[in-house]
Amino acid sequence: MTEGHDILPFLLYALTVAALLAVTLTAAWFIGAKARHGGARTIPFESGVVPAGEAEESRFSIEFYLIAMFFVIFDLETIFIIGWAVAFFEVGWRGYIGAGVFIFILLIALIYEFRSGALDWGVKARQTRLPGYARAGADGSG
């Protein structure tokens, strides 16, 4: 095989990607131009919440950040599990047991987060009862 034939699949791939990109951008230009006018379509929209005020003035609830951190943590752990699954035959039983322990620790962490109320968006289970030293001053008897 000559050297010219080695680059042919790459060129076909590059041309296919360029053509798909051109079609997608052209379609977005035509479709998007019609959808950008009128009513609520022009305001920013995030997670079903209509914006009120400026971004500098708004504050998010702490639950938003907790859920975001939990998502990142469990998402990274999913990447580790996928890596283990890819190398399943190479790691053998030792890797299987290691992945099992890893998943068990994840399960314990998830149960702890659930029981502590960290995943609750409604009733604040974390704010149960004030400690004795905080209660004494709160009711005026201390």
N, C-alpha and C positions, 0 to 999 in steps of 0.2 A: 504494500500500500504506500502511496506517495504521501508526502507531508501535507499536500493540499487537501487530502481527504480527511485528515485528522481534525481539521478545523471546521469542516462542513457541519457536523452536528451542533457545534457551538454557535455558528453563524445562523443556522436555522432556529435555534432556541432564542437567540438575541432578536432576530427579526420577528418571531412570534410574540415575544414579550413587548417589543416596540409597537406592533400592530394592535395588541390587546390594550396597551396603555393609550394609544391614540383613539381607539374606539370608545374606551371608558371616559376619557376626558371630553371627547366630543359629545357623547350622550349626556354627560353631567352638565355641560355648558347649555345644551338645548333644554333639557328637563329642568335644571336648576334655575334658569332664567325665568321660567313661568311660575315657579313655586316660591319666589322670593318677595312677593308683594302681598300686602294686605293683612290687617288684623294682627293676631297673635303670632303670626309667622315671623315677624321681624324682631321679636324680643328674645333674649337668651332664655333657655329652658334647661333646667338641670334636675333630673330625677323626679319629675312630676311636681316640682315646686316652682310656682310663678315668682319671679324675683320681686322683692320689696325693698326699696332703698338702694344704697350704694354698697359695693362689696366691702369697702373699708369699714362700714358701720355695722355690718352683720356679724353675728357670732354663731358658730355651730355648737350644737350640744356635744358634750364629751363622748356620748355614745357613738357619734359619727366617727371620731378618731379611734375609739376602741375597736369598732367593727373593721375599720380600715386596717389597723395593725394586725388584728386576728386574721384577716384575709391574706395579708402579705406573708405572715408567718406560715399559715397552712398552705399557701400557694407554693412557697419555697420548699416546704416539706414534700409536697406533691412532686416537685421536680426531682428530689432525691429518690422518691419511690419509683418514678419512671426510669431514672438512671439504673436503679437496681433491677428493674424488670428487663431492661435492654441487655444487661450483663448476667441474666439469670443462670445460664448454663456455665458461665465461667466461674461464678462465685460459689456454686454448689450449696451444700447444706449450711455451711458456715454463714454465707451471705443470706440464706433464707431465714436462719435464726436471728441474725442481726436485724434484718428488715422487720421480722415479727416483733422483736423487742422495741424497735423504733416506732412501729405502728401502735403498740401497746402504750408506750409513753405518750404518744399523741392522743390516744383515746382518754388516758387519765387527765391530760391537760384540758381536753374538751369537756369532760365531765366536771372538772373543777370550775371551769369558766361558766358552765351552765348553772351549777349549783350556787356559785357565788353571785349570780345575777348579772354577770358581765355581758351576757347576750340578750338581756331584757331591754326592750325599747319602751314598754308600757310602764307598769308599776315598778318603782325603784326598790328592788329587793335588797340592794346594797346598803340602803339607808334605813336599817332596821331600828335599832335602839342605840341611843347615845350611851357611852360609857358613864360610870358613876360620877367621875370628876366633872364631866361636861353637863350632866343632868342637874347637879347641885346648883349651879349658877343660872341655869336656863329657866327654872320655875320660880326663882326669886327666894328660894329657901336656903341659899348657901352662903 
